[in-house]
Amino acid sequence: DIQMTQSPSSLSASVGGRVIITCRASQSISGYLNWYVQKPGKAPKLLIYGASSLHSGVPSRFRGSGSGTDFTLTISSLQPQDFATYYCQQSNSFPETFGQGTKVEIK
Amino acid sequence: EVQLVQSGAEVKKPGESLKISCKGSGYSFIDYWIGWVRQMPGKGLEWMGIIYPGDSDTRYSPSFQGQVTISADKSISTAYLEWSSLKASDTAMYYCARRTARFYDSIGYYSFDYWGQGTLVTVSS
């Protein structure tokens, strides 16, 4: 299985601030990387697919980048509704493993 | 509107069997993979497996192979996740999700674009 490692596991940030979450794959996954967001008690939602393409309806303050083994999710101008847990997922090969998650909390 | 509606919460005893469901609507059910994802209490997401309802092609994570059975009935646009003998460690929220491919330069990028609301399974004696 491909291991996905996110960092940090949690972070505190202010409304209006910028957040960067990284995701590293244990082997090259080209651009087969997705990002999801999950709020407490809710199902995850897709944010970004193919490393950098925004899913329909996702605000432009979310940006994904990277290829190979190293990827980042950047949230510029953090909004109150962005405080949640973020997961990366590789879709290069089965099983399509997830990272362990990064919890973004209010500073 | 694409929707995945899952069956309700279940409370079971160890050793019992269980089958939970995920009904798709608003799209052609047979043309998209459906996946199952486990989330244990306070933990992250785990990819369990996927099924293609059009031909019932199924792929499992090695971690879940032999522990669960994924199936689908395309006549009623419903996918299933089944246990033959539950354990306390199966206590978790289970999500189904539609797996969609988007193609760029003939390369398919797969992701889970629509999710069910989740089914909480509690296994306790």
Interface residues (C-beta under 8 A of the other chain):
Chain A: D1 G31 Y32 N34 Y36 Q38 A43 P44 K45 L46 Y49 G50 S53 H55 Y87 Q89 S91 F94 P95 E96 T97 F98 G99 Q100 G101
Chain B: G35 V37 G44 L45 E46 W47 G49 R59 Y60 S61 P62 S63 Y95 A97 R102 Y104 Y109 Y110 S111 F112 D113 W115 G116 Q117 G118
